[in-house]
Amino acid sequence: MVLASSAVTSLLAILWSWRHDALLNYGDAIAHLHIARRVFDSHRPGLQQLGSVWLPLPHLLLIPFVAVYSWWANGIAGIFPSATAYIASCLGMYRLARHWLHPSAAVVAFAFLATNPNLLYLQTTAMTEPLFLCEMVWLTVWLVEWRASLEDNPHRTGGLLWQIAFVLVAAVFTRYDGWILAVVFGDWLDFARGPYSAAAIELRTATPGSGPPHPGWHNPWVSFLFFVKTAQMDATAEAWGNTLLALSLAGTVWATVTARSRAFLWTLLLWLPVPFYAYSISFGSVPIFIPVWWPHSWYNTRYGLELLPAFALGLAFVAQFMLAVAREFKPKSTVYAAPALCAIILLNAWAVVREKPLAYIEGIKNVESRRTFEADIPPVLRSLLAQRPGGVVLMNTSVFPQLVSLTGIPLRQTINESDKQFYTEALAAPASHAAVVLAFEGDEIDRAIRAHPEGLQLVRRFRAPGQPLGTVYVSDTFATPMTGSSDSIGMMKP
């Protein structure tokens, strides 16, 4: 029943996202698909394309699905690992709760997680949060079972330790939230100091002035408040946030006291995101913006979802207590108690939808900032390439990666920042290395064109609110490769 309910709920959310064209709202989701695709679709194919700003496991899981060009282009490829992780998280949540709770109370933990609108939306995208949530839940499940097996079934301990090691390594290679070791992979600190690191992005986007770059900057208490408030708003209606937090904490404390098992202490790991994000926001250049507090915007609102399992388990223990009280004083009422609890959870999900889920609205804001360029630039590129069969496009694919798929070309028909030496050579002489050049004001290509404008003709400029000026050029000197040539890096079929 738990598996079937999770699968049906996941499918309904997928159909909703598809119908509302929401699979690719997040620029980060597009970037994850793009990174996975370039492992085999680039001038330098191989695992070195995975880079180091984002950790590699989500991209490795995407590779089999982005191999289908249409799935890469329309975002369907991201559904497979994310929806699978969502379903596994729901199963793990129920299994964890059942170690101490009756089925009617364990269902509360499962339902609270499974019906969360923010999580349901993210599991239809290529974002990494559903995968990490799954890893966190199952790490807790297997740690609890390992501790219990030391007393009840020592023969299981070895196998459980292997499972714990597996999911821990997976978490380490999914998000930096799971880091407990450093991995040498090129410049292993590039994620912290590179051009696409959180610190570099903050420097580029911070409002000029003497104030802090973001709320909570070098202030752990304010950072703590921002993360907890975000987690509350991700999980329930804003007016119910403090009630949810109080009940979850009460349930956790009561369970810690009454569980009579040291194994339960491992579930306190579910609260680990609180100190992690309090530190990250304060000292790690990881801002969170929510609409109810300054600067009244949406940014990284999905991070609060990492407290969902802690909320769910704490509420389930409260539900167990309430059912026990009902059974003691009004035994007949227990027939209605479990359905009533489930109805309250569904009401909570409806309240979150009514107030508009933070993660979904952030995605909408994200896609609105790109919509003009994604509508105007690809038709021009297609037209120019139709006149230049085999033509190569010099462009930066990190900022607006979907322009490639919307143009209908493979990544290897571009020269972009991931092509290293090809890219460096093209910047030194743009007109001789590409038939078409796309530059955005202030980027490396724009600076290269200003330094080496020879052989380039301006075709059209593109403007969008809040975005740098985009310009398309064509080359008078680029020699179009012959179609079918063995050394051609030009026009290839998707």
N, C-alpha and C positions, 0 to 999 in steps of 0.2 A: 504493500500500500504506500509506504514512504517513497519508494523508488518511482512508482507509477505517478504519484501526485507531483513529485519533483519534475519528472519528465514532461508531464502535461503543462505544468505551470511555465516551465522553460520554453516549451514550444509556443505557447500563447504569447509570451513576451517577445519571442523571435518574430512571430507573425506581425505583432504590433509594430516593432521597430522597422521591419521591412516595409510595411504599409506606409509608415510615416517617414521613410527615407532617412532613418536615424542611425544606421549601422556605422557610418563614417563621420559622425558629427565631430568627434574628438580628433584634433590634429595628431595627438599622440597615437591614437589607434591606427591612423593612416601610416604614421612613421614606423610602427611595429611591423605592419604588413610590408612596407617598403624595404625595411632592413632584411626581413626573411627572404623576400623575393630576390634581392641582389646577391644572395649567397650563390645563386646559379645563373642569374640574369645580369651580368655586368662584364666589364672588360677585365676585371680581376676576380673571377669567381672563386669561392672558397670560404672557409670559416673565418678568415681574417675580416670579412665584410661585416661580421657581427658587431664589431666595434666595442666600445667600453663605456659609453655614457649610460646605456641600458644593459642590463645583464642578459646573458644569452639564452637561457632556457625558454622563455616565451617565444622567441624567434625560431628556435629549433623545432618547437612543437608546431609552429605555423607553416614550416617549409613544405610538408606534403600537400597542404591545401592551397597555398599561394602559387603552386606549380600550375594550377588551373587559372589561366589568365583572367577569365571573367570573374572568378571568385576573388582574385586579388583586387580587381578593379572595383567591384561592387561591395566588397567588405564581407561577403559570405564566409571567406576563409577564416576570419576571426571568430566566427560563431563556434566552430568545432571544439577547440580547446577550452574556451571560456564557458560554454554551456556544460561541457563535461565536468569542468571543475565545480560549477555551481551545483550540479546534481550530486557530485561526490561530497561537497560540503554539507548538503542537506542530510545525506545518509550518515555522515560522520557526526553531525550535531545530534541526531536522534540516538545513535549508538552511544555517544558520550553520556547523554542524559540518562539513558536506560541503566547505566551502572549503579545509579542510586534512586531513580525515580520510577513510579508506576507509569505504564504506557500513557495514561490520560494526561499526566503532567509532562512526560517526555515529549508528547506531541506539541505542547506549548513551545518548547525550545525549537523544535523542528519548524513549526508553522511561522514563528516570529522571524526566523531566518529566511525561510522559503518565500514568504510573501512580501519581503521588503522591496518596494518599487525601485529604489536606487540600485540594489544588487541585481534585480531582474533586468533592468536596462543594461547595466554594464556587462552582464553575461551574454549580451547579444553583440558585443563589440570585441575588438582585439586588445582591450585594455588589460593590464596585468593584475588588477585587484582581485578578480574572482579566483585566479590561480593561486595567489598568495593566501587568500582566505582559506581555500581548500587545504593548502599545506599546513597552515597554522592549526586548523581544526584537527586534522589527522595526526599531526605531531602530538597534540594534547591527548588524543584518544590512545595512541600507542604508548605514550609515556605513562598514562594512568594504568593501562593494562599490563605494562612491564612491571610497574611497582607492585600491582596486585599479584602478579605471577610469582614474585619472589617468595610469597608466603603460601599461595594456593597451588601453583603449578610451575615449579622451577624449570621443567622441560621446555616451556614456551619462551623463556627469557632470551635465549640466543636468537631465535627467529625474530622476536620483537625488537631486539637491539638493531638487527639489520634493517628492519622496516623504519625504525627511528632514524638511523643514519641516512637511509635513502631519502626520506622526506626532508630531513634537515639540510642535506646537500642541495636538494631541489629548491628549498626556500632561499638558500644562500645565493643561488644562481637565478632567482626570479626577481627579487627586489632587494634594495639595500636595507630594508627593514629586517631581513633575515641574515644579514652579514655577521659572521663571527670569526671569519678568517679572511686573509688577503690572498688574492689569486693573481699570479703574474701573468698578465695578458696584454702585451705591449706596455704602454704606460698605465700601470694599474691604478694611478691616481687621476687619470684623465677625467673620470666621472666627477671628480671634485674640483679640478682646476682647468678643464678643457673649455672650448668655446660654447659647448652646449650643456655645461654643468649648471646646477642650480645657482651657484654663485655668479656665474657669467650671465645667465638669463636675468637674475635679479639686478645686476649692474646696468643691463641694457634697458630694463623696463621700469626701474625705480623712478619716482617722481622727483625732479630736481628740487633741491632745497636742503634745509638743515635738519628736517625731521627724520625719524627712523625710516629705513627702506620699506618696512612692513610692520604690522602690529605684532608685538611680542619679540621684536628684535632685541637680543641681549636681555630679555626679561622672561625668565622661565615661568613665572606665575601667570602673566598675561598669555604666554604661549600655551600653558596648560588649560586656561579658560577657553581659548579659541578652539583647541582641539576637542575638548569635552563638549563644548556647545555645538561644534560641527557634527560630532558623533550623535548627539541627541537629535539634531535636525535631520540627519540621515536616517534615523531609526523611527522617529515618531513626529507627530505634529508639534510645532514649536511650543505651544502652551502646555504640552504634556511632558516636555523634556526633563524637567527637574523631578517629576514624579517617576518617570522611567528610571532615571539614575538612582534615585533613592530606593526604589523597589529592587533594582538589580543588585545594588550594594548590600541591601538587607538580606536578600536571598543568598548572596555569596557568603556573607558573614555567618548566617544561620547554618548554611551547609558546611562551612569549615568547622563549626563547633559540633554539629550533630552527625556528620558523615561517618565518624569513627573509623576512618581509613586514611592513612598517610597518602594514599594514591590520589585523594582528592586535591591535595595541595598542588599537584601539577596543573590543575585547571586554572590556577592563578596566573599562569602564563598568558591566558587570554586577555588579561589586563595590561600586558606588557606594552602595547602600543601607546598607552598614556605617557609613561616617562620617555619613551622613544621620541614621540612627536613633540613633547614639551621641550626636549633638548634640540631636536632638529629645527623646529620653528625658531627657537631662540638663537642658536649658534650655527645652524647648518644651512642657512639661506633657503629654507623651505617654507614660504609663506602660505597661509590659508586665509582666503577672503570669504566672508559670508554676508548675505544681503542685509542682515539685521544689525551688524556692527560695522564700524568704519574699517575699510573704505567702501562698504555697502556694495560689494561686487561678488562674483563667483570665481573662485580659483582654488584648485586642489580640494574641493569640497568632498570628493569621493574618499579621501583619506580617512574620514570618520567611520567609514564602513568597517574598518578593522576592529572596532569594538562591538560589532553586531553579535559575534559568538558569546562574548562575555555578558552582554545584555540578555541574550536568549537563555543562557544557562541560569543566570540569576533569577530571571522571571519564572523559569520552570520550577525552581525550588519554592518560590512564593506560591505558585499554583499548587504545588504538592501540599504546602501548609494549609492553604485555603480548603483544599479537598479533604484534608484530614479533619479540619474543624467542622466542615459540613457533615462529614461522616459521623462525627462524634455527637453533634447536637441535632442535626436534622438528616438522618440517614436517607430518607426518601429524596432529598434534594440533590444527592450525588448523581442521580440519573441525568439531571439537567446541568450540573456544574461543568462537566467537561465541554459539552456543546456551547455553553455560555462563554467559557474561556476562549474557545476558538472563534466565536462570534466577535469577541472583543479584539482579538488579533486582526481579524479581517476589517473591523471598523478602524483600527489603527492604520492599516495599509491604505484604506480609502482616504483617511485624513491626510496621509502623506501625499497621496496623489492629488487631492484637492488643493493642497498648498503648493503643489508642483515640486517634484523631487529635485533636490539640489544638483545631483550628478547629471540628470537629464537637462536641466536648464543651463548648467555650465556648458554642456555639449552644444546646446543651441546657440549660446553666445559665441562659442568657439567657431562654429561653422558660419555664422553670420559675418565674422570678420574676414572670411576667405571667399564668400559666395561670389562677389563681383569678379575677382580674378579667375575663379574656376569656371565662370560662365563666359568670360570674354576672351581669355588668352588661348585656350585649346583650339577653338575654331580657326584662329589666325595661324597657329602652328601647323594644324592639319593642312590648311590651304597652301602654305609655303612649302611643306614637305611633299605635297602632291606635285608641285612644280619642280621639285628637286629629289627624284627617287634615289634612295640610298643616302640622303642627307643626314648628317649628324647634328644634334642640338647640344650646344654648350649651355648648361644651366646648373643652378644650385638646387638640388632636390631635397634638401633638409627642411627648408621653410615651407614650401608648398609642394609636397611630394605627389599629391594627387593630380597635378597638372600632367604628369607623364601618362598615367592610365587614361585620363580624360581625353588626351590627344590620340590615344589608341596605338601607342608605340611601346616597344619593350624598353627596359632600362638600358640595355646595351646599345641602344640607338642614341643614347645621350653620353656626353662626357660631363661627369659631375664630381663633386668633392670627394666621393669615395673611391675615385679612380686614381688617386695619388699622383704618380708620375705623369700619366696621361693628362690629368687636370692641370698640373703645374706647367707642362709644356704648352697646353692650350691657352693658359692665361698669358703666356709670354708672346703669343701670336694668335689671337682669337680667329682672325679671318682665314688663316691657312689651316686651321684644325676643325672648323665647324661650318656647316652650311647656314645654320640659323643660330643666333645667340639670344638668350633671354637673360636680362640683367635687372636687378632691383637696386634702386638708388642706395649707394653706400656699401653694397656687398663686394666681394672679391672680384667678381666678373665686371661689375660696374667700374671699379678702379682699374682693372686691366684694360678695359675699352678706352678709358680716358688716357691711359698711358700708351696704348697701341691701337689707335682708331683706323689704321690703314686698311683699306679693302672692305670696310663695313658701311652699309647703308641703313639708316634708320627707317623702319617700316611703320611702327606705331607705338604710341605710349599708352599706358593703362594706369588709371587712377582708381583707388578704393579708399573709403573712409578709414583713417587710422593705419594705413599701410604705406610702405615706401613706394615711390613711383616705379612702375615696371616698364621696361622698354624692350622691344623686339627688333633685332637687326638681322640682315642677311649679308652673306659674304660674296664678294665679287671674285675672290681668288681661290675659294675652296674647290678642290677637285673631287667630284662625287665618285665614290668607289663604284666599280662595276658590280652589278647585282650578281651574286653567286660566286664572287671572288673569294678565294680561300683566306685572304688577309683582310677582307672587308669588315669594317665595324659599323657599317651603315644600316640601311633599311632591312629589318628582319621581321619575320612574321611573329606575332605574339604566340 
